[in-house]
C-alpha cells in the first residue's frame, strides 16, 4: 500500500502496544518519520521509530513531547 507519506512527520500516542504500536509500525513502513508516545516503553522497540516516555495527562507533557 502506498499512502504517499514519505517525508511526513507523525506523532502517535499510545504507541507502546496494541493499535498505537501497529499504527506507528504502519506509518514508519510507509516512509513517515514517527514519534511514538506512551507512559511505558514498548516491549519490542520499533526500529526507526523515536519513542518518548510521557504521561499526556499531566499539564507539561504535551509541550515536552513536541519539543
mmCIF file of the N, C-alpha and C atoms, coordinates in Angstrom:
data_MODEL
# 
_entry.id   MODEL 
# 
loop_
_atom_site.group_PDB 
_atom_site.id 
_atom_site.type_symbol 
_atom_site.label_atom_id 
_atom_site.label_alt_id 
_atom_site.label_comp_id 
_atom_site.label_asym_id 
_atom_site.label_entity_id 
_atom_site.label_seq_id 
_atom_site.pdbx_PDB_ins_code 
_atom_site.Cartn_x 
_atom_site.Cartn_y 
_atom_site.Cartn_z 
_atom_site.occupancy 
_atom_site.B_iso_or_equiv 
_atom_site.pdbx_formal_charge 
_atom_site.auth_seq_id 
_atom_site.auth_comp_id 
_atom_site.auth_asym_id 
_atom_site.auth_atom_id 
_atom_site.pdbx_PDB_model_num 
ATOM 1   N N  . UNK A 1 1  ? 0.843  -1.156 0.000  1.00 0.00 ? 1  UNK A N  1 
ATOM 2   C CA . UNK A 1 1  ? 0.000  0.000  0.000  1.00 0.00 ? 1  UNK A CA 1 
ATOM 3   C C  . UNK A 1 1  ? 0.900  1.234  0.000  1.00 0.00 ? 1  UNK A C  1 
ATOM 4   N N  . UNK A 1 2  ? 0.594  2.211  -0.798 1.00 0.00 ? 2  UNK A N  1 
ATOM 5   C CA . UNK A 1 2  ? 1.366  3.449  -0.811 1.00 0.00 ? 2  UNK A CA 1 
ATOM 6   C C  . UNK A 1 2  ? 0.464  4.587  -0.369 1.00 0.00 ? 2  UNK A C  1 
ATOM 7   N N  . UNK A 1 3  ? 0.695  5.047  0.861  1.00 0.00 ? 3  UNK A N  1 
ATOM 8   C CA . UNK A 1 3  ? -0.107 6.135  1.412  1.00 0.00 ? 3  UNK A CA 1 
ATOM 9   C C  . UNK A 1 3  ? 0.510  7.505  1.136  1.00 0.00 ? 3  UNK A C  1 
ATOM 10  N N  . UNK A 1 4  ? 1.610  7.527  0.371  1.00 0.00 ? 4  UNK A N  1 
ATOM 11  C CA . UNK A 1 4  ? 2.272  8.777  -0.003 1.00 0.00 ? 4  UNK A CA 1 
ATOM 12  C C  . UNK A 1 4  ? 2.689  9.580  1.237  1.00 0.00 ? 4  UNK A C  1 
ATOM 13  N N  . UNK A 1 5  ? 3.324  8.898  2.203  1.00 0.00 ? 5  UNK A N  1 
ATOM 14  C CA . UNK A 1 5  ? 3.710  9.525  3.460  1.00 0.00 ? 5  UNK A CA 1 
ATOM 15  C C  . UNK A 1 5  ? 5.204  9.804  3.576  1.00 0.00 ? 5  UNK A C  1 
ATOM 16  N N  . UNK A 1 6  ? 5.970  9.484  2.555  1.00 0.00 ? 6  UNK A N  1 
ATOM 17  C CA . UNK A 1 6  ? 7.414  9.676  2.615  1.00 0.00 ? 6  UNK A CA 1 
ATOM 18  C C  . UNK A 1 6  ? 7.743  11.129 2.943  1.00 0.00 ? 6  UNK A C  1 
ATOM 19  N N  . UNK A 1 7  ? 8.537  11.296 4.003  1.00 0.00 ? 7  UNK A N  1 
ATOM 20  C CA . UNK A 1 7  ? 8.964  12.621 4.413  1.00 0.00 ? 7  UNK A CA 1 
ATOM 21  C C  . UNK A 1 7  ? 8.023  13.325 5.376  1.00 0.00 ? 7  UNK A C  1 
ATOM 22  N N  . UNK A 1 8  ? 6.849  12.775 5.614  1.00 0.00 ? 8  UNK A N  1 
ATOM 23  C CA . UNK A 1 8  ? 5.944  13.409 6.577  1.00 0.00 ? 8  UNK A CA 1 
ATOM 24  C C  . UNK A 1 8  ? 6.367  13.043 7.991  1.00 0.00 ? 8  UNK A C  1 
ATOM 25  N N  . UNK A 1 9  ? 5.883  13.800 8.958  1.00 0.00 ? 9  UNK A N  1 
ATOM 26  C CA . UNK A 1 9  ? 6.160  13.530 10.365 1.00 0.00 ? 9  UNK A CA 1 
ATOM 27  C C  . UNK A 1 9  ? 4.840  13.251 11.060 1.00 0.00 ? 9  UNK A C  1 
ATOM 28  N N  . UNK A 1 10 ? 4.829  12.216 11.883 1.00 0.00 ? 10 UNK A N  1 
ATOM 29  C CA . UNK A 1 10 ? 3.621  11.896 12.643 1.00 0.00 ? 10 UNK A CA 1 
ATOM 30  C C  . UNK A 1 10 ? 3.979  11.641 14.099 1.00 0.00 ? 10 UNK A C  1 
ATOM 31  N N  . UNK A 1 11 ? 3.063  11.977 14.978 1.00 0.00 ? 11 UNK A N  1 
ATOM 32  C CA . UNK A 1 11 ? 3.197  11.727 16.391 1.00 0.00 ? 11 UNK A CA 1 
ATOM 33  C C  . UNK A 1 11 ? 2.031  10.829 16.785 1.00 0.00 ? 11 UNK A C  1 
ATOM 34  N N  . UNK A 1 12 ? 2.343  9.677  17.333 1.00 0.00 ? 12 UNK A N  1 
ATOM 35  C CA . UNK A 1 12 ? 1.316  8.694  17.659 1.00 0.00 ? 12 UNK A CA 1 
ATOM 36  C C  . UNK A 1 12 ? 1.325  8.432  19.156 1.00 0.00 ? 12 UNK A C  1 
ATOM 37  N N  . UNK A 1 13 ? 0.179  8.632  19.782 1.00 0.00 ? 13 UNK A N  1 
ATOM 38  C CA . UNK A 1 13 ? 0.066  8.381  21.215 1.00 0.00 ? 13 UNK A CA 1 
ATOM 39  C C  . UNK A 1 13 ? -0.349 6.935  21.456 1.00 0.00 ? 13 UNK A C  1 
ATOM 40  N N  . UNK A 1 14 ? -0.050 6.440  22.641 1.00 0.00 ? 14 UNK A N  1 
ATOM 41  C CA . UNK A 1 14 ? -0.382 5.055  22.979 1.00 0.00 ? 14 UNK A CA 1 
ATOM 42  C C  . UNK A 1 14 ? 0.413  4.064  22.154 1.00 0.00 ? 14 UNK A C  1 
ATOM 43  N N  . UNK A 1 15 ? 1.652  4.420  21.820 1.00 0.00 ? 15 UNK A N  1 
ATOM 44  C CA . UNK A 1 15 ? 2.439  3.646  20.860 1.00 0.00 ? 15 UNK A CA 1 
ATOM 45  C C  . UNK A 1 15 ? 3.208  2.478  21.471 1.00 0.00 ? 15 UNK A C  1 
ATOM 46  N N  . UNK A 1 16 ? 2.969  2.146  22.739 1.00 0.00 ? 16 UNK A N  1 
ATOM 47  C CA . UNK A 1 16 ? 3.727  1.048  23.340 1.00 0.00 ? 16 UNK A CA 1 
ATOM 48  C C  . UNK A 1 16 ? 3.125  -0.324 23.052 1.00 0.00 ? 16 UNK A C  1 
ATOM 49  N N  . UNK A 1 17 ? 1.843  -0.350 22.660 1.00 0.00 ? 17 UNK A N  1 
ATOM 50  C CA . UNK A 1 17 ? 1.198  -1.645 22.396 1.00 0.00 ? 17 UNK A CA 1 
ATOM 51  C C  . UNK A 1 17 ? -0.092 -1.447 21.607 1.00 0.00 ? 17 UNK A C  1 
ATOM 52  N N  . UNK A 1 18 ? -0.662 -2.541 21.204 1.00 0.00 ? 18 UNK A N  1 
ATOM 53  C CA . UNK A 1 18 ? -1.980 -2.530 20.559 1.00 0.00 ? 18 UNK A CA 1 
ATOM 54  C C  . UNK A 1 18 ? -2.060 -1.709 19.292 1.00 0.00 ? 18 UNK A C  1 
ATOM 55  N N  . UNK A 1 19 ? -3.174 -0.973 19.175 1.00 0.00 ? 19 UNK A N  1 
ATOM 56  C CA . UNK A 1 19 ? -3.444 -0.189 17.975 1.00 0.00 ? 19 UNK A CA 1 
ATOM 57  C C  . UNK A 1 19 ? -2.391 0.902  17.770 1.00 0.00 ? 19 UNK A C  1 
ATOM 58  N N  . UNK A 1 20 ? -1.964 1.555  18.846 1.00 0.00 ? 20 UNK A N  1 
ATOM 59  C CA . UNK A 1 20 ? -0.958 2.606  18.721 1.00 0.00 ? 20 UNK A CA 1 
ATOM 60  C C  . UNK A 1 20 ? 0.353  2.070  18.175 1.00 0.00 ? 20 UNK A C  1 
ATOM 61  N N  . UNK A 1 21 ? 0.775  0.910  18.677 1.00 0.00 ? 21 UNK A N  1 
ATOM 62  C CA . UNK A 1 21 ? 2.012  0.270  18.216 1.00 0.00 ? 21 UNK A CA 1 
ATOM 63  C C  . UNK A 1 21 ? 1.890  -0.098 16.735 1.00 0.00 ? 21 UNK A C  1 
ATOM 64  N N  . UNK A 1 22 ? 0.776  -0.710 16.374 1.00 0.00 ? 22 UNK A N  1 
ATOM 65  C CA . UNK A 1 22 ? 0.559  -1.116 14.981 1.00 0.00 ? 22 UNK A CA 1 
ATOM 66  C C  . UNK A 1 22 ? 0.505  0.094  14.055 1.00 0.00 ? 22 UNK A C  1 
ATOM 67  N N  . UNK A 1 23 ? -0.080 1.178  14.529 1.00 0.00 ? 23 UNK A N  1 
ATOM 68  C CA . UNK A 1 23 ? -0.161 2.400  13.730 1.00 0.00 ? 23 UNK A CA 1 
ATOM 69  C C  . UNK A 1 23 ? 1.225  2.987  13.500 1.00 0.00 ? 23 UNK A C  1 
ATOM 70  N N  . UNK A 1 24 ? 2.039  3.023  14.551 1.00 0.00 ? 24 UNK A N  1 
ATOM 71  C CA . UNK A 1 24 ? 3.411  3.518  14.413 1.00 0.00 ? 24 UNK A CA 1 
ATOM 72  C C  . UNK A 1 24 ? 4.193  2.671  13.410 1.00 0.00 ? 24 UNK A C  1 
ATOM 73  N N  . UNK A 1 25 ? 4.028  1.377  13.504 1.00 0.00 ? 25 UNK A N  1 
ATOM 74  C CA . UNK A 1 25 ? 4.707  0.449  12.598 1.00 0.00 ? 25 UNK A CA 1 
ATOM 75  C C  . UNK A 1 25 ? 4.278  0.689  11.148 1.00 0.00 ? 25 UNK A C  1 
ATOM 76  N N  . UNK A 1 26 ? 2.990  0.869  10.920 1.00 0.00 ? 26 UNK A N  1 
ATOM 77  C CA . UNK A 1 26 ? 2.466  1.094  9.567  1.00 0.00 ? 26 UNK A CA 1 
ATOM 78  C C  . UNK A 1 26 ? 2.966  2.421  8.992  1.00 0.00 ? 26 UNK A C  1 
ATOM 79  N N  . UNK A 1 27 ? 2.856  3.498  9.772  1.00 0.00 ? 27 UNK A N  1 
ATOM 80  C CA . UNK A 1 27 ? 3.306  4.797  9.277  1.00 0.00 ? 27 UNK A CA 1 
ATOM 81  C C  . UNK A 1 27 ? 4.797  4.761  8.942  1.00 0.00 ? 27 UNK A C  1 
ATOM 82  N N  . UNK A 1 28 ? 5.597  4.120  9.799  1.00 0.00 ? 28 UNK A N  1 
ATOM 83  C CA . UNK A 1 28 ? 7.035  4.019  9.523  1.00 0.00 ? 28 UNK A CA 1 
ATOM 84  C C  . UNK A 1 28 ? 7.283  3.217  8.249  1.00 0.00 ? 28 UNK A C  1 
ATOM 85  N N  . UNK A 1 29 ? 6.563  2.129  8.065  1.00 0.00 ? 29 UNK A N  1 
ATOM 86  C CA . UNK A 1 29 ? 6.754  1.303  6.865  1.00 0.00 ? 29 UNK A CA 1 
ATOM 87  C C  . UNK A 1 29 ? 6.355  2.042  5.592  1.00 0.00 ? 29 UNK A C  1 
ATOM 88  N N  . UNK A 1 30 ? 5.524  3.078  5.741  1.00 0.00 ? 30 UNK A N  1 
ATOM 89  C CA . UNK A 1 30 ? 5.090  3.875  4.593  1.00 0.00 ? 30 UNK A CA 1 
ATOM 90  C C  . UNK A 1 30 ? 5.992  5.092  4.357  1.00 0.00 ? 30 UNK A C  1 
ATOM 91  N N  . UNK A 1 31 ? 7.077  5.203  5.148  1.00 0.00 ? 31 UNK A N  1 
ATOM 92  C CA . UNK A 1 31 ? 8.059  6.251  4.901  1.00 0.00 ? 31 UNK A CA 1 
ATOM 93  C C  . UNK A 1 31 ? 7.951  7.476  5.788  1.00 0.00 ? 31 UNK A C  1 
ATOM 94  N N  . UNK A 1 32 ? 6.999  7.485  6.711  1.00 0.00 ? 32 UNK A N  1 
ATOM 95  C CA . UNK A 1 32 ? 6.860  8.640  7.606  1.00 0.00 ? 32 UNK A CA 1 
ATOM 96  C C  . UNK A 1 32 ? 7.921  8.597  8.697  1.00 0.00 ? 32 UNK A C  1 
ATOM 97  N N  . UNK A 1 33 ? 8.279  9.769  9.200  1.00 0.00 ? 33 UNK A N  1 
ATOM 98  C CA . UNK A 1 33 ? 9.151  9.867  10.374 1.00 0.00 ? 33 UNK A CA 1 
ATOM 99  C C  . UNK A 1 33 ? 8.214  9.850  11.582 1.00 0.00 ? 33 UNK A C  1 
ATOM 100 N N  . UNK A 1 34 ? 8.369  8.853  12.446 1.00 0.00 ? 34 UNK A N  1 
ATOM 101 C CA . UNK A 1 34 ? 7.400  8.601  13.502 1.00 0.00 ? 34 UNK A CA 1 
ATOM 102 C C  . UNK A 1 34 ? 7.987  8.853  14.885 1.00 0.00 ? 34 UNK A C  1 
ATOM 103 N N  . UNK A 1 35 ? 7.209  9.571  15.696 1.00 0.00 ? 35 UNK A N  1 
ATOM 104 C CA . UNK A 1 35 ? 7.483  9.699  17.122 1.00 0.00 ? 35 UNK A CA 1 
ATOM 105 C C  . UNK A 1 35 ? 6.322  9.017  17.830 1.00 0.00 ? 35 UNK A C  1 
ATOM 106 N N  . UNK A 1 36 ? 6.653  7.996  18.608 1.00 0.00 ? 36 UNK A N  1 
ATOM 107 C CA . UNK A 1 36 ? 5.641  7.299  19.387 1.00 0.00 ? 36 UNK A CA 1 
ATOM 108 C C  . UNK A 1 36 ? 5.702  7.768  20.827 1.00 0.00 ? 36 UNK A C  1 
ATOM 109 N N  . UNK A 1 37 ? 4.543  7.984  21.441 1.00 0.00 ? 37 UNK A N  1 
ATOM 110 C CA . UNK A 1 37 ? 4.475  8.468  22.810 1.00 0.00 ? 37 UNK A CA 1 
ATOM 111 C C  . UNK A 1 37 ? 3.634  7.505  23.640 1.00 0.00 ? 37 UNK A C  1 
ATOM 112 N N  . UNK A 1 38 ? 4.132  7.188  24.834 1.00 0.00 ? 38 UNK A N  1 
ATOM 113 C CA . UNK A 1 38 ? 3.350  6.376  25.769 1.00 0.00 ? 38 UNK A CA 1 
ATOM 114 C C  . UNK A 1 38 ? 3.937  6.503  27.162 1.00 0.00 ? 38 UNK A C  1 
ATOM 115 N N  . UNK A 1 39 ? 3.177  6.032  28.145 1.00 0.00 ? 39 UNK A N  1 
ATOM 116 C CA . UNK A 1 39 ? 3.632  6.102  29.536 1.00 0.00 ? 39 UNK A CA 1 
ATOM 117 C C  . UNK A 1 39 ? 4.700  5.071  29.836 1.00 0.00 ? 39 UNK A C  1 
ATOM 118 N N  . UNK A 1 40 ? 4.739  4.005  29.050 1.00 0.00 ? 40 UNK A N  1 
ATOM 119 C CA . UNK A 1 40 ? 5.772  2.981  29.262 1.00 0.00 ? 40 UNK A CA 1 
ATOM 120 C C  . UNK A 1 40 ? 6.392  2.601  27.914 1.00 0.00 ? 40 UNK A C  1 
ATOM 121 N N  . UNK A 1 41 ? 7.596  2.081  28.004 1.00 0.00 ? 41 UNK A N  1 
ATOM 122 C CA . UNK A 1 41 ? 8.316  1.695  26.786 1.00 0.00 ? 41 UNK A CA 1 
ATOM 123 C C  . UNK A 1 41 ? 7.662  0.468  26.149 1.00 0.00 ? 41 UNK A C  1 
ATOM 124 N N  . UNK A 1 42 ? 7.701  0.382  24.833 1.00 0.00 ? 42 UNK A N  1 
ATOM 125 C CA . UNK A 1 42 ? 7.166  -0.811 24.174 1.00 0.00 ? 42 UNK A CA 1 
ATOM 126 C C  . UNK A 1 42 ? 8.007  -2.035 24.532 1.00 0.00 ? 42 UNK A C  1 
ATOM 127 N N  . UNK A 1 43 ? 7.346  -3.192 24.657 1.00 0.00 ? 43 UNK A N  1 
ATOM 128 C CA . UNK A 1 43 ? 8.088  -4.426 24.952 1.00 0.00 ? 43 UNK A CA 1 
ATOM 129 C C  . UNK A 1 43 ? 9.058  -4.765 23.835 1.00 0.00 ? 43 UNK A C  1 
ATOM 130 N N  . UNK A 1 44 ? 8.652  -4.489 22.619 1.00 0.00 ? 44 UNK A N  1 
ATOM 131 C CA . UNK A 1 44 ? 9.505  -4.731 21.447 1.00 0.00 ? 44 UNK A CA 1 
ATOM 132 C C  . UNK A 1 44 ? 9.678  -3.395 20.727 1.00 0.00 ? 44 UNK A C  1 
ATOM 133 N N  . UNK A 1 45 ? 10.827 -2.725 20.919 1.00 0.00 ? 45 UNK A N  1 
ATOM 134 C CA . UNK A 1 45 ? 11.035 -1.426 20.260 1.00 0.00 ? 45 UNK A CA 1 
ATOM 135 C C  . UNK A 1 45 ? 10.935 -1.531 18.735 1.00 0.00 ? 45 UNK A C  1 
ATOM 136 N N  . UNK A 1 46 ? 10.411 -0.490 18.137 1.00 0.00 ? 46 UNK A N  1 
ATOM 137 C CA . UNK A 1 46 ? 10.293 -0.432 16.685 1.00 0.00 ? 46 UNK A CA 1 
ATOM 138 C C  . UNK A 1 46 ? 11.513 0.274  16.111 1.00 0.00 ? 46 UNK A C  1 
ATOM 139 N N  . UNK A 1 47 ? 12.317 -0.418 15.313 1.00 0.00 ? 47 UNK A N  1 
ATOM 140 C CA . UNK A 1 47 ? 13.470 0.239  14.693 1.00 0.00 ? 47 UNK A CA 1 
ATOM 141 C C  . UNK A 1 47 ? 13.014 1.413  13.827 1.00 0.00 ? 47 UNK A C  1 
ATOM 142 N N  . UNK A 1 48 ? 13.691 2.531  13.965 1.00 0.00 ? 48 UNK A N  1 
ATOM 143 C CA . UNK A 1 48 ? 13.366 3.695  13.157 1.00 0.00 ? 48 UNK A CA 1 
ATOM 144 C C  . UNK A 1 48 ? 12.287 4.586  13.737 1.00 0.00 ? 48 UNK A C  1 
ATOM 145 N N  . UNK A 1 49 ? 11.651 4.160  14.831 1.00 0.00 ? 49 UNK A N  1 
ATOM 146 C CA . UNK A 1 49 ? 10.628 4.971  15.474 1.00 0.00 ? 49 UNK A CA 1 
ATOM 147 C C  . UNK A 1 49 ? 11.221 5.556  16.754 1.00 0.00 ? 49 UNK A C  1 
ATOM 148 N N  . UNK A 1 50 ? 11.164 6.869  16.867 1.00 0.00 ? 50 UNK A N  1 
ATOM 149 C CA . UNK A 1 50 ? 11.666 7.536  18.075 1.00 0.00 ? 50 UNK A CA 1 
ATOM 150 C C  . UNK A 1 50 ? 10.560 7.464  19.123 1.00 0.00 ? 50 UNK A C  1 
ATOM 151 N N  . UNK A 1 51 ? 10.870 6.894  20.282 1.00 0.00 ? 51 UNK A N  1 
ATOM 152 C CA . UNK A 1 51 ? 9.849  6.732  21.318 1.00 0.00 ? 51 UNK A CA 1 
ATOM 153 C C  . UNK A 1 51 ? 10.118 7.684  22.476 1.00 0.00 ? 51 UNK A C  1 
ATOM 154 N N  . UNK A 1 52 ? 9.072  8.353  22.929 1.00 0.00 ? 52 UNK A N  1 
ATOM 155 C CA . UNK A 1 52 ? 9.155  9.286  24.046 1.00 0.00 ? 52 UNK A CA 1 
ATOM 156 C C  . UNK A 1 52 ? 8.253  8.785  25.163 1.00 0.00 ? 52 UNK A C  1 
ATOM 157 N N  . UNK A 1 53 ? 8.808  8.674  26.365 1.00 0.00 ? 53 UNK A N  1 
ATOM 158 C CA . UNK A 1 53 ? 8.011  8.285  27.530 1.00 0.00 ? 53 UNK A CA 1 
ATOM 159 C C  . UNK A 1 53 ? 7.392  9.541  28.125 1.00 0.00 ? 53 UNK A C  1 
ATOM 160 N N  . UNK A 1 54 ? 6.070  9.578  28.195 1.00 0.00 ? 54 UNK A N  1 
ATOM 161 C CA . UNK A 1 54 ? 5.379  10.738 28.752 1.00 0.00 ? 54 UNK A CA 1 
ATOM 162 C C  . UNK A 1 54 ? 3.956  10.350 29.127 1.00 0.00 ? 54 UNK A C  1 
ATOM 163 N N  . UNK A 1 55 ? 3.465  10.962 30.198 1.00 0.00 ? 55 UNK A N  1 
ATOM 164 C CA . UNK A 1 55 ? 2.066  10.817 30.596 1.00 0.00 ? 55 UNK A CA 1 
ATOM 165 C C  . UNK A 1 55 ? 1.352  12.073 30.117 1.00 0.00 ? 55 UNK A C  1 
ATOM 166 N N  . UNK A 1 56 ? 0.621  11.962 29.036 1.00 0.00 ? 56 UNK A N  1 
ATOM 167 C CA . UNK A 1 56 ? -0.017 13.128 28.430 1.00 0.00 ? 56 UNK A CA 1 
ATOM 168 C C  . UNK A 1 56 ? -1.159 13.680 29.267 1.00 0.00 ? 56 UNK A C  1 
ATOM 169 N N  . UNK A 1 57 ? -1.450 13.038 30.393 1.00 0.00 ? 57 UNK A N  1 
ATOM 170 C CA . UNK A 1 57 ? -2.451 13.551 31.308 1.00 0.00 ? 57 UNK A CA 1 
ATOM 171 C C  . UNK A 1 57 ? -1.909 14.622 32.238 1.00 0.00 ? 57 UNK A C  1 
ATOM 172 N N  . UNK A 1 58 ? -0.601 14.845 32.198 1.00 0.00 ? 58 UNK A N  1 
ATOM 173 C CA . UNK A 1 58 ? -0.002 15.893 33.023 1.00 0.00 ? 58 UNK A CA 1 
ATOM 174 C C  . UNK A 1 58 ? 0.106  17.176 32.201 1.00 0.00 ? 58 UNK A C  1 
ATOM 175 N N  . UNK A 1 59 ? -0.011 18.335 32.847 1.00 0.00 ? 59 UNK A N  1 
ATOM 176 C CA . UNK A 1 59 ? -0.066 19.599 32.105 1.00 0.00 ? 59 UNK A CA 1 
ATOM 177 C C  . UNK A 1 59 ? 1.150  19.904 31.217 1.00 0.00 ? 59 UNK A C  1 
ATOM 178 N N  . UNK A 1 60 ? 2.346  19.545 31.662 1.00 0.00 ? 60 UNK A N  1 
ATOM 179 C CA . UNK A 1 60 ? 3.550  19.914 30.905 1.00 0.00 ? 60 UNK A CA 1 
ATOM 180 C C  . UNK A 1 60 ? 3.930  18.912 29.824 1.00 0.00 ? 60 UNK A C  1 
ATOM 181 N N  . UNK A 1 61 ? 3.388  17.724 29.876 1.00 0.00 ? 61 UNK A N  1 
ATOM 182 C CA . UNK A 1 61 ? 3.839  16.652 28.973 1.00 0.00 ? 61 UNK A CA 1 
ATOM 183 C C  . UNK A 1 61 ? 3.657  16.955 27.491 1.00 0.00 ? 61 UNK A C  1 
ATOM 184 N N  . UNK A 1 62 ? 2.497  17.441 27.031 1.00 0.00 ? 62 UNK A N  1 
ATOM 185 C CA . UNK A 1 62 ? 2.366  17.679 25.587 1.00 0.00 ? 62 UNK A CA 1 
ATOM 186 C C  . UNK A 1 62 ? 3.444  18.605 25.025 1.00 0.00 ? 62 UNK A C  1 
ATOM 187 N N  . UNK A 1 63 ? 3.732  19.684 25.713 1.00 0.00 ? 63 UNK A N  1 
ATOM 188 C CA . UNK A 1 63 ? 4.774  20.609 25.251 1.00 0.00 ? 63 UNK A CA 1 
ATOM 189 C C  . UNK A 1 63 ? 6.135  19.979 25.233 1.00 0.00 ? 63 UNK A C  1 
ATOM 190 N N  . UNK A 1 64 ? 6.431  19.135 26.243 1.00 0.00 ? 64 UNK A N  1 
ATOM 191 C CA . UNK A 1 64 ? 7.729  18.457 26.295 1.00 0.00 ? 64 UNK A CA 1 
ATOM 192 C C  . UNK A 1 64 ? 7.879  17.454 25.166 1.00 0.00 ? 64 UNK A C  1 
ATOM 193 N N  . UNK A 1 65 ? 6.808  16.768 24.838 1.00 0.00 ? 65 UNK A N  1 
ATOM 194 C CA . UNK A 1 65 ? 6.858  15.782 23.750 1.00 0.00 ? 65 UNK A CA 1 
ATOM 195 C C  . UNK A 1 65 ? 7.127  16.485 22.418 1.00 0.00 ? 65 UNK A C  1 
ATOM 196 N N  . UNK A 1 66 ? 6.443  17.562 22.168 1.00 0.00 ? 66 UNK A N  1 
ATOM 197 C CA . UNK A 1 66 ? 6.613  18.288 20.897 1.00 0.00 ? 66 UNK A CA 1 
ATOM 198 C C  . UNK A 1 66 ? 8.016  18.877 20.812 1.00 0.00 ? 66 UNK A C  1 
ATOM 199 N N  . UNK A 1 67 ? 8.529  19.359 21.936 1.00 0.00 ? 67 UNK A N  1 
ATOM 200 C CA . UNK A 1 67 ? 9.876  19.943 21.948 1.00 0.00 ? 67 UNK A CA 1 
ATOM 201 C C  . UNK A 1 67 ? 10.901 18.862 21.639 1.00 0.00 ? 67 UNK A C  1 
# 
